[in-house]
Amino acid sequence: MTQLVGRTAELARLDALLAGPDLPDAPAVVDIAGEPGIGKSRLLGEICARARRHGLTVLRGRATEYEQHVPFQAFTDALADVDPRVVAADPGLPELEWVLHGIRQAAPGGTSDPGAVARFGPHRAISAFLTRLGERGVVLAVDDLHWADPASRELVDHLIRHPARGRVLLVVARRARQTPTSLTAALARGTGSGDVLHLALGPLPEEESIRTLAADVPGREAKQLYAASEGNPFYLLALLHAYRGGAGLPSVLTQPDATDAVGVPHGLAVLLLDELTALTQPQRRVAEAVAALGAHATPAMVTAAIGLPPGEPTEVTEQIRALAARDVLRAAPGGRWVLRHPLVRALVYENIAPGRRARLHRRAARALARSGAPATERAHHVARSMTGWDADAAAVLEESAAQCASTAPATAAHLLHVVLAHLPDTPEHERRRGELVLARARALGVSGGLRESRDLLHHLIETSGKDLLPLRTEAVAWCAVMERHLGHSPEATALLRRELSRRPSPSPGQAVSLRLALGMSALLTASYPEARADVAEAVSLARAGGDCAGEAAALALAALGEAYEGETAAAVRFTDAASRLTDALTDPGLTDLCESLSWLAWAEVLLERYEDAERHFGRGLDIARRGGRLHVLPHLLTSKAFVHLTTCRLPSALEAAEEAETLARAAGSPDLLAFTLAIKTLVLLLCRPFGDISALTTAEEAVAATSGTKGWWPALAWCMLGHTTFVSGDAHRAQEAITTAGGGRELPLLQPSIRPGQLDTLTAAALATGDLGQARRWAAQAAREADRLGLGGQRAAARRAEASLAEHRGDTDKAVRLLDAAAQEYARCGQRLWEAYCLLRAAPLVQRSGQSERAAALWHRAHRIALAGGARLLVDLAELVRPEVVPRPPAVPAELAGLTAREVEVAGLLAEGLSNQDIAARLHLSRRTVENAPLLGLSQARRAVPFGADPPHDPHRPGRRLMSQA
């Protein structure tokens, strides 16, 4: 390996991370960026070497230019050296296999089924796997990330936002200009939050470069060579190699300045190609085969690719030895060979004659088929070998696309594109072309290519003849989904109505699907009454046709629509009917319409039937993940997050909200992202401590994602911004945000089912700004709206608003009665979080009236609920309103006097016997922070902190004034 030159500052920062990768607030990811040849790979190699010297496990992989559609290729390469016994014993093996073995699907005897693996299941599995590996320290290094396949890029994004716990450091190297926008944005977000350390590599210093790399070259010539290289080490080494090989200095330095097609200076390309021209013809054939084969470049595969008999690899072995001696080839793990640098591979590959290149890939695909490799492993070579229509090759690509559609949909879309590019445009292939276009559009739609999917569907809709009307209707239904995700609900509605009015009419089953899509579009645009008749017609059509799944879906959508509109009695009727029918159906019977489970679960949420909602969204998640219905998952996960928040299970609520956010970002839908971020905002608000701004920044991102659109999801985003700004102390902005969502002070555009809660916040905000008259009007409206809905939780929200007014005018007894009634309503309907909130608001008022013991009882119940449920905001509020009769925590022992309140909190939980993992979950910290808190040793902490002691009370902690207003 070439001696490392420069990079002193970068190495100092990296050494600090390697010495203590688990320090609090240490970045979990290192991002090394720079131009081609600047030394990214060399620095990555140095990091790996130093990590090994620190006793850390090192896993190193590389993304490759010509395998950008092989799912998880970069991580498959990195994890190839993990001890198979460790993998076999891992509890997450079924989901791990898709990444660990990549396109090979599973190890021999494995059990994975790629079609059944949820798209983001491997992300969670790999994160958990790294956490388990990280008990002794792991560095996961991925080179050339700019070439990573879409599935690998999504996994990197996941690891940035959800770092593996323990001593795990992800280090990536990439070319900044060639990095896809989504990956650049993910790394930039991580840099801004402190989770990513960004290292931008510049030119090497001249003096050190010459002293280290060109000591044998005369000073003047060395300076000229350095100047020509502009400090790029790869270019400088190539110049030195040519100079030492006898090339005259003028010929070396007078190359044109233009950039070559592979992205390197033309002069460097010429130097490298000159080196390759010295190879013999057999050596060049082997080098070309290695360049084409990539991860399959074993001697046996090279022999097959160049067309030699399989039993005679001797000649190939001899040529490989000769190429290795010239440093053209280098050995790689698993008996493979690689060209010494990706730039060299690119130059070799791009200079292979097209016909010969296709033959290399074709022979490779055939050799893999003879060895029993699955379609997913052969697909890369098959795709690159197609120069015309080949039905057998197309069958391999279609099979592979189906295999990876749920896990790597972008790869599926690419493979189908290759088939379509070669499929003859003749009448006998018309139906197959339509089916492939529809399948590709679906794959694009779930992988973030919403516009490309929509454009394909538009073309399919307009070109489908009379023989393809059923296919056209499917395309219309899916196109409506794309339009909705793009924020074009009016266009979706127009498209659906046009299809329903065509002659001949769609079949009854298709009409059901189209009318359900109409109903959903109307819901999102807050115009459900306009589609009520369509949903009722869907119920009738499905019932008449004996379509139980369709009838259940239509009833579930009707239930959600009526609940959304505040028509509680009708919503209850439809919900009961939908639930009875849905519960009687099998999972396979619900797969095609599993979205109905999200509608039913959300209807039950709005009707405050949380146990039923949990049962249905749980079943829906299982069915959607098994069936690859990725577009349904965000709706089910947000329902789960909301139910777990309301019932005070904040850690699992946050987990569900973050998974929904991941799916929404991958889908590329601004409105869906706004919706998932709105739900996440409320979860963050309740599970983070005072002073934490994550909820506010999330709410602001949610509002920004709406881009001014109107409807259910944008309105929800504005409401959540109102709640977070109010808790942050800005009552004026809170009023502005919620009235913007509602279209005015009376909230005419806001769904009736959530008005009382918003009016409660508006009442408190008006009191905070001194507008008593408006506060009274909003409290009165909350009471009217809640009476109309007839739901316990909504009545409780209205009573909270009335309690705020009573407290404001000094009527403490009435305020206590109202808050007590609200808490009882919340308890009856299972809203434990808000029960605790009402009890905490009531406790100081009861204390003020002289009922100290009752105040203590209220406080203790609320504190227990909040603490057990991970509602950190309420725990902090409890500390602020602790009744005088409740003793303060004992003084901090001298042994812990130098610790922060958070560190004392950790020590207290240690004293209770909690594990590091349990403490991390309880306090919403990373495990590495808990493990390395400077607690003077576990045993000392357990001795020093009395059982049950709370962290020291700080009367000046952030948020005291704000929560007293709330």
N, C-alpha and C positions, 0 to 999 in steps of 0.2 A: 504494500500500500504506500502511495506517495506520502512523503512527510507533510504534515499539516503546517500551513503557513498562515500567520496572522490569526485573526478571530479570537484575540485575547479577551476582549470585552465580552463577546458572546459566550466563551467558555467559562468565564468567571460566573456569569449568571446561571449557566447550566450546571456548573459544579455545585452551586448553592442548592439548586433544586434536587440534584441527585443525593446530596448529603442529607437533605430533609424534605423529601417530596410530600410529606404529610404535615408540614407546618400549616397552622391556620392561615387561611387566605392565600395559600400558595396556588398558582395556576395549575390546572389539571392537564393543560394542553400546551405544547410548544409548537409554534407555527414558523417554520423556516422558509423564507421566500426569497427569490432572486432569479436572475436571468439564466438561460441555459449555460452550463459549464462554469458557473460562478463558484462552485464548491459546496453546494447543498448536500450532496450525497457524501462527500468527504467529511463534512462536519457531522452529519448523521452517524457515519461510521465511528467517528471519534466519541460521540455521545454514548453509543452502544458499548464501545470498549471500556469507557470509564464507568458505565453502569455495572458492567460485569465485575470490574475491580471493586465496586462497592458491595458486591454480593447480590445484586439484583438479577432477576430473570429478565432476559432480553428476547423479545419476539420481533423479528424484522421482516417486513414484506415490501413489495414494490408494485405499484400500478404500472401497466404497460400500455403503450400507445395503440397497439393493434388488437388489444383485447378489451376495449372499452365497453363492450356489451356482454361481457362474461360476469354474471352476478357475483358480487362479493370477492372478486378476484384478488384485490389488494389484501384483504383480511385473510382469505384462504391461504395466501402465500405467507403472511406473517405468522399464522397460527399452525403452520405445517409442522413445526418442530416441538410442539407441545407433547409431552409424554402421553402416548395412547392410553396408558393405564389411568392417568389423571382424567382424561376425557371420558373414558368408559365409566368411571365412577361418578361422573358429574350428574346431579339430578336434572339438569336442564338439557340433557343429551338430545332429545328429539328435535328441539328447535336449534340447538347448536350445530347439528350435523350439516345443515344447509350452508352455514358459513365455514365451518371447519373443513368440509370437503368440497365446498363450492359446487361447480358444475357436475361433479361426480355424484352429487346428491347425498351419499352416505357412505360410510366405511363398509367394508364387507360385513354382512350380517346386520347392518344398521336398520333402523326402523323408521326413518324419516319419510314423510310423504310431502313433497314440496307443495303440491296443490292444496294441502290441508293446513299449511303453516301460514298464520296471519302475517301480513306484510311487515309489521313492526315487532312481531314476536321475537325474531332473531336479535333485534336491537337490545331488548330487555335481557334476553338470554346471555348475550355476549357481555353486557355490562355486569350482570351477576357473576358470570364466569370469571371475568377479570378481577372482580372484587374478591372472589375466593382465591384466585391465584396471587392476589396482591397482599396477602397476609405477610409475605416475606419480601415484597417489593417487586414490581414489574415495570419495565419500560417497553411499551408497544410503539415501534417505529415504522412509519409508512412513508416510503419514498415516492416521488413523482405523483403526488396526490392529484395534480391537475389532470392526469389521465384516468383517474378512478372512474369505475362504472357508476351509474346512478345509485344502485343499491349501496355501494360502499360509501358514496358521498352522503347518503341519508344516515348511514350508521355513524359517520364522523359527526354530523350535525347532532345526532342523539347524544353522543359521548361528550360533546361540548356542553349541551344544555343539561345533561344528567350524568355527570362524571361518575365513574366507578368509585366506590368507596374503598378505603384502604390506601396502600402505597402503590398507586397506579399512575403512571405518567404516559400520556400519549404524545408522541413527537411526530410531526408531519413535515415533509419537505415538498415544495411545489414551485412552479413558475407562476409568478403573480399574474402576468398578462394572459396566460392560457388557462387560468382557473375559472371554471364556470361561475356565473354570477351568484347563483344560490349558495355555493360553497364559500365564495368570498364574503357574502353577507353574513353567513353563519360564523365564520372566523372573526369578522369585524365586530359582530355582536358580542362574541366571547371576549375579545380584546377590551371592548368598552366596559364589560362587567368585571374584568379582572380574572376571568377563568382561563384566558388564553394569553400566553406570552408570545408576542410577535417579534421575530428577529428578521430584519431585512438585510440581506448580505450585499455589501458593496464590493468594489474592486479591491484586490489585495494591495498592500503597501509595496511600493517599488523596491525600496532598499532590501527589505526582508525577502521579497520574492527572488531578487537576483542573488542574494547571498545564499539562499537555501536551494534554489532550483537551477541556477545558472552560474555556479561558482567556477566552472571550467570554461566559460565563454568570456572573451575579452570584454572589458568594461563598456566600451562604446557600443559594440554590437549587442551586448546584453541589454543595454538601455533602449536600443532601437527595437529589439524584439519585445521588450516589455511594453513600450509605447504602442507597438502594433497590436498587442493583445488587449490593450486598455485595462490591464489588471485582471483579465479573466483567466483563471488558472488553467482551465482545459485548453483554451486557445494558446496560452503561453507554452504549455507542454507540447502541443502539436507543432508550434513554431520551432521550439528547441529540438524536437525529434527530427524535423526536416533539416534544420541547420547542421545538426550532428551527423546526419546521413549524407552530407556532402552537397546539399543544395546551396547554391550561392545566395548570399544575403539579399541581393537585389531581387532575385526571383521569389524569395520567400516573402519579401515585404511589399511587393507591388501587386498584390491581388486586389481585385475590385472590392469596394466597400459594401456592395449590395448584400441583402440577406437571402440565403438559400431557401428553397421551398420547404425544407424541414425545420426552418426557424433558427439557423445559425448563420453567422457571417459567411459570405460566399468564399472568402479566402480560406476559412477553416474547413469548409466542405471540400474545397479543392485539395487541401493538404491531406485530409483523411482519405479521399478517393485515390489520391496518388499512392498512398500507403497500400490500399487494397488492390491497385493494379499490379503490384509486385507479386500477388498471389498466383499460384498455379491454377489451372482450370479446375482440377478436382478440389483444391482448397476453396476456391470461390464458390463452387456448388455447395459444399458443406456449410460455408458461412451463410449463404443465402437460405439454406434449409433451416439453419438455426434461427435466422431472423424471422422466418415465416412461422416456425413452430411455436415460438414463445415458451410457455410453460410445459410444452410437450417435447422439448428438445433433448431427448435422451438419445444415445447412440443408435438404439434400435429404431426409434421413430425417424431419426435423420436418414438412416439406411432406407427405410420405406419411402420417405418423402422424395428422395432423389432417384428412386426407381430401381434400386439394387435388390437382388434376392434377399429375403429376410435372414437366411442362414449364413450370409457372408458379410458381417460387419467389420471385418478386419481392415479393409481399405479405409472405411470411414473412421475407425479408431486411429489409424495412422495419421490421417489428415487433421483430426481433432488435436492430436498431440502437436503436430507442426503449427497449427494455428494458436494453440496455447503458448507454445514457445515464442511466438511472435507477439504475444499479448493481444491478439485479436479476439480470442475466446478465453473465458474464465469459467472455472467450475462453479456450480451452484448446488444447493441442497437437493437431495433426492436423485443424484446421478445425472442431473441436467447440466447443460452448458448454455452460457449466455455470451453475447458480444460484450466487450469490456465496458461499454457505456451506452445508454439509450440513444445518444446522438449517432453513435456508430451503427446501431441497429437500424435506426431510421434511414440513414444514408444507404445502407446495404439494401434494405427492403424496398425503398422507393426506386432504386436503380435496377431491380429485377424486371425483366421484360414481362408485361402483363400476362401473356399466355403462359409463360413458365411459372409465374407466381400462382396462377389459378391451378396449374397442375400440382404444385407443391401442396397446396391446401387440399386438393381433391384426394391425392394419395394419402395424406395424413388422416382425412376423414374415413377413408376406407380401412386404413390400418386400425383406427380406433374401433370401427364397427366390427372388424374381425376379432378384436380383443374383448368384445361384449360391452363396450362403453355405451352409456345411455345417450339418448338424443340430445340431452342438455349439454353433454360434453362434446359431442360432435358438431353441434350447431355452429360454433364459431368458424370452424374450417369449412363447413358446408356453405355457409353464407358467403365466404370470401372466394369460394371456388366457382360459384354460379356465374356463367357467362351467357346463359340462355336458359330456356325453359327445360326443367328437369323435374318430372313428377315425383320421382323418388326423393330427390333432394328437398323439394318443397314439403313433402310429407314429414321429413325429419325436422324442418324448421317449424312447421305447424305444431308438431308434437312437443317440441321444446318450448314454444311460446305458451302452449296450454299448461305445461309443467310449471313455468315460472311466472304465470300471469298474476298470481296472488302475492308472490314474494318480491318479484322484480318486474313490475309491469312495464317499465321503460324498455327493458330488454325484450319483452314480448312484443311491444310495439315495433321495435327495430326489426326483429326477425320477420314479422308479418309484412313490414314494408319491403323487405328483400323479396319475399314471395310475390307480392303484388307487382313489383317492378318487372318481374320476368313472366308473370302470368299472361298468356296470349289474350288479346282484347277481341275475343270472338264470341258469338252468341252461345256456344255450348259451355263457355266458362262464366257466363253472366251471373248466374246465381252464386257460384263459388266466390266470384269477385265481390259481390255484395256482402256475403257472409264474412269474408276476410276484412273488408273495409269496416264493417260494424264491429268486429272483434278488435281491430286495431284502434278504432275510435274509443272503445271502452277502455282499452289499456292506456291510451294517451290521457283519457279523462281522469283516471285514478292516479296517474303519475305526474300530474301538474300541467299537462299540455291541454288545458281547457279550450283555448282558441283553435289549436290545430284539430282537436277532436270535433269541435263544433263545425269547422269548415269542411272536414271530411263528411260529416253527417249531412250538412246542407247539400253537398254534391250528390250524396247517395239518395237523399229524398227527392231531388229534382230529376235524377236520371233513372230511377226505378220504374220499370215498365209495369204493365198490368199483371205480368206473371210474378212480380216481386212485391205485390201490395202488402202482404204480411210483414215482409222484411222492412218495407218503407215505414210501416206503423211502429215497429220496434225502434227504428232510427229516429222517428219523431219523438217517441217517449224519452229516449236517451238524450236527444238533442235538447229537450225541454229541461232536463237535469243540468246539462252544461250551461244553458242560458241562465238558469237560476243561479248557478254558482258564479257566473260572470256578472251577476247583478242585473240581468236582463229579464226580470220576471214578466213584464208586459209582452216582450217578444215570445217568451215561452207560452204564455196564455194564448196569444194570437195563433201560434203554430199549432197548438193542440186543438183549438176550436176549428181551424181550417181542416185538420185531418178528420175530425169528427163529422164535418159537413160534406166530405167527399162522397162520390158515388162511384162504384158500389161502396156501401158503408163498411167500416171495419167490423170484424167479427165481434160477437158479444164479449169474448174474453179480452180482446184488444181494446174494445170500448171501455171496459172496466179500468184497464191500465191508464188509458188516456184521461178518463174523468178523475181518477185518483191523482194524476199529475196536475190536473187543473185545480183540484182542491188544495194541494200542497202549495202551488204557486200563489193561490189566493191567500192562504194563511201567511205566507212570508211577506205579502204586500199589505197585510192588515185589511183584506177585503173578502174575508171568508163568506159573508152573506151572499155575495155575488156568485159563489160556487156551491152554495148549499144544495141547490137542486141537482147539480151534477153529481155530487157525492151521494145523494139519495137515489139517483138513477143508477149509480154504480152498485149500490146495495141491491136494488131490484134486479138488475141484469145478472149479477153474480148468483143471487138466490135462485132465479129462474133457471139458470144454467147448471145448477148443482155445483158451483165453484165455491167450495167452503172457504178456501184460503182467500179468494177474492172478496167474499162477503165479510170475512173477519177483518180484512184490511180496510174495506170501505167503512165498516162500523167503527173501527179504531180511529180512522181519520175524522169521521163525524164526531166522535167523542172529543177528540182534541180540538176540533173547530168550535164546538159548542162550549167547551171549557174555556178556550181562549176568549170567546166572546162574552163569557160570564153567564151563560145560560146553564146554570148548574143542574137543574132538574133534567133537562134534555141530555146533558153530558153524562149524568149518572146512568140514564137509561141505555145510552149507546155504549158506555163503558162496560156495564154489566153484560150486555149482549155480546160485545166484542171479546170480553174476557172468557165467557163460557165457550164460545166457538173456538177461540185461539187455544185454550187449554186442552181442547179435545183433538187438536191437530198434532200430527207427528212433526218432528224436526225436519225431515225431508220435505214434508208437505208445506212447510213454511219457508223453505230456503229462498225460493224465487221472490217471495214477498216479505222477507224478514224486516223490511223497513216498517211494516205495520206494527212490529213490536216496539219500535221507538215511538210511534204515534200513541200507542196504547199506554206505554210507560209515562210519557209526558202528560197525557190526559190524567192519569192517576196521580201524578205529581201535583198538577193543578187542583185536583179534587182532594188532595191531602191524604191519599191512600198509599202511604210510603211502602208498606210491606208488599202490596200487590205490584207497585212499580218496580221494586227491587227484584221481585221474582221474574217479571217480564223483561226488564233490561238485561238481567243476568242470562236468561235464556237466549235473548236476541244476540248478545255478545258472542256466546258460544256458536250459534248458528252462523252468524256473519263471518266469524273468523274461520270456521271450517269451510264455509262455502265461498270464501274469497270476496264477499260483498263489502269491499272496503269503504265505499261511499256511505254506508249506513253507520259505521262505527262511531264517527264523531257525535252523532245524535244520541246514540245509546250511552256513550261515555259521559257526555254532558249531563244526561239524566242521572246517571250514577253519581257524578260529582255533586249535583245539586241535592240529591237525596241524602248522601253521606254528610254533606255540610249541614243540612237542616236537622238531621238526627244526631249531630255532633260527633262525627267521625272524620276529623279534618285531615289526618295523614292520608287515608285512602281516597278522600275527596280530591286532594291535591294530585295524587298519582293519576286518577282518572282524568282530571282536567288537563294535566300536562300531556297525557297520551292523546287526548282529543286535539290539543293544540298541535302536536306533532303531525297528526293526520291532516289537519286543516292546512298547515303550511305546505305539506307535500302536495295537497290537491291544488293549491294555487288559487283558491277561491277567496277573494277579499271579504265577502260577507260571511262566509263560514268561519273564517279566521276571527272576524269581529265577534261572532257569537261565542266561539270557544274561549276567546280571551275575556269576554264579559263574565262568563261563568268562573273562569280562573281568577278574575279580579276579586270577586266576592269571597272565594276560598282563601286567597292570599290575605285579604283584609282581616279575616278572622283568625288565620293560623300564624300570622307574623306578629312580632312584638311592636309596641309603640315605637314610633320613629322610623320604622322600616318603610321605604318608599316603593317597594316592589309592586304593591297593589295599585298605587297611583300611576306608575309608569306603564303598567299593563293596561289599565283603563284608558290611558291616553293613546296607546298603540291600537287598542280596540276601536276607539272613535276614529282615529286616522285611517284605519282599514276600511271604514264604511264609505269613505270618499263622498260624503254628502247624500248617499242613497237613503231612501225611506223604507220603513217596514218593521217587522217584528225584531229581527236581529240588530239592525242599527239602533233602534229605540232602546233595546236592552243595553247596548254598549254605552249609550249616553246616560242611562239611569245608573249604571255601575260607576261611571265617572262622577255622577252626582253624590253617590254614597261615599266614595273615597275622598273626594274633596271636602265633604262635610266633616268626616272624621279627622281630616288633616287640618281643620280649623277655618276653612274658607266657605262660609255659609252662603255668601253671595254667588260664588261660582257653582255651588251645589244647586241652588235654585235655578240658575240659568241652564245647567245641564239637564235637569229633569224636565223643566218646562220645554226645552228644545225637543226632548224625546217625545213629549206628549202633545206638541203642537199648540201650546198655550197654557195659561194658568189653570184651566179646568181639565187639562190633559185629554182632550177629545180624541187624539190619535193613539193614545196608549191603550193596550188591551185591558179590558175591565178586570181580568183575573189578577192583575198585579197592581192595580191603582191604589188600594188601601195602603200597601207598604210604601209606595212612593209618596203618598200624601202624608204619611207619618213623618218621613224624613223632611218633606217640605214644611210641615208644621214646626218641627224643631228648628229648621233653618230660618224660618220667618221670625221665630221668637229670638233667635240669636242675633238677628239684624234689627230687632226692635219693631218689627211690623206686626203688632198684635192683631190688628183687624184681619190681615191676610191669613195669619195663623188660625184664627177662629174659623174663617171660611174653609180653609183646607181641612181642618179637623172635622167640621160638619160634613163636608163632602166625603171624607173617609168613612164616617159612620153610615151615610146613605149607601155608599158603594158596598160596604161590608154587609149591610142588612140585605141588600139585593142578592149578594152571592150566597149568603147563608152558610158560610164555612167558618169553622172555629178559628183557624189561623188568621183569616182576614178580619174577623171580629176583634181578635187580639191586637192586630196592627192598629185598628181604629181606636181601641182603648188606650194604646200607647200614646197616640196623638192627643187624646183627651187628657191623659195623665200629664203630658207636658204642659198643657194649658193650665191644669189645676195647680201644678207645682209652681208655674210662673206667677200665678196670682196669690200664692201662699196658702192654698187649701191643701195642706199636707195629707190630711185624712182621706180626702177624695182621691188624691193622686195614688196613695197606697192601695185603696180599694180597687182602683182601676188597674194598677199594675199587678196586683194579686189575682184579679179576675183574668187578666191577659195571660199570666203565667199558668193558671189552671187550664185555660183554653189550649195553650201550647202543649201542655203536658198530655191532655186528652188526645190530641191529634198527632202526638209523637214528635213535635218540633222541640227537641230538648235544647238545642242551641239557644233558641229565642226564649225558652222558659228560663234558662240561666241568665240571659241578659235582663229580662224583666225582674228577676229576683235581685240581681245586683243593683238595678236602679231603685228598687223598693227598699233595700236594706238600710241605706243611710237616712232615708225618710222615716223609716220605723225607729231608727236610733234617735232621730231628732225628736220624735214624739215621746221619748222616754221608755220605749219597750226594748231594752237592751238585749234581753235573752231571745226575743223573737227575731230581732235584727241579726243576731249571731246565727240563729237557725237558718234564716233565709240565706245568709252569706255562705255558710258552710255547704248547703245544698248546691248553690250555684257554683261555688269553687270546685266542688267534687266533679260536677258535670263538665265544667270547662277543662279542668286538669286531665280528666280521663279521656276527653275527646280531642285533646290537642288544640283547643281554642285559645291560643296564646294571647290574643287581644283581650279576651274576657278574663284570663288569669291576671294579666296586668291591671285591668280595670278593678278586679277584686282587691288587689293590693292597694289601689288608690282609695277605695271606699270601705276598707276594713273597719268594721265597727269597733269601738273602743273596748268592748267587753271581750273581743277576740284578742288574745295576747299576741304581741309582736314576736317575731322570731327571736331566739336568743342571740346574744352578742356573738359576733364571729370569733372563733377561737384564735388565739395568738398565732398558732401554726399556719392559719390560712389568712392572716391579716393582709398579706400582700397580694391576694388574688382578686380578680374582678368578680363582679356579681355573677356573671355567667359561669366562671370557673367554680365558684362556691356552689352554684346550682348543680353542676356536674358532680361535684364532690358529694353533695347530699344524696343524689340518686345512686352513686356508687355505694354510699353507706347503706342504702335500702337494699342493696344486692342486685341492682339492675346490671345487665350486660352492656358493653359498649354499643352494640347494635340497638338495644332497647332505648338507651339514653339518646342516641342520635335521632331515632324516630320520635321520641317524646319532645325533644328540644328543637327538632327540625335543623339539625346540624349534619355535616358530613361525619362519617365514622372516623376519618383521619383526624378531625379536630378533637373529637372526644378522646381518641387513643393517646393524643399527644398533649393534652392539657397539662401544664406544669403543676401537677398536684402533689408534689413532694413524695410521690409514690402512692400506689393504691392503698396499701395497708395503713399508711399514715393518714390518708384522707378519710378512711373508714373510721379510724379512731377519733379523728378531730371533729367530724361533723355529726351532731346528734341525729338519731333516727327521726325522720319527718321534718327536719329543720328546713325552713324556706330561705331563699337568698336574702341578703340584707336589704332592708327597705331604704329606698332612696327617694326622698320627697321631691327631688328636683328632676326626676327621670322624665324624658321627653313624653309628651302626650297627656300629662296630668290635666292641664287646662282644657285641652281639646275634648277629652273624654268626659270631663265634668259637664261640658256643654251637651255632648251626645246623650 
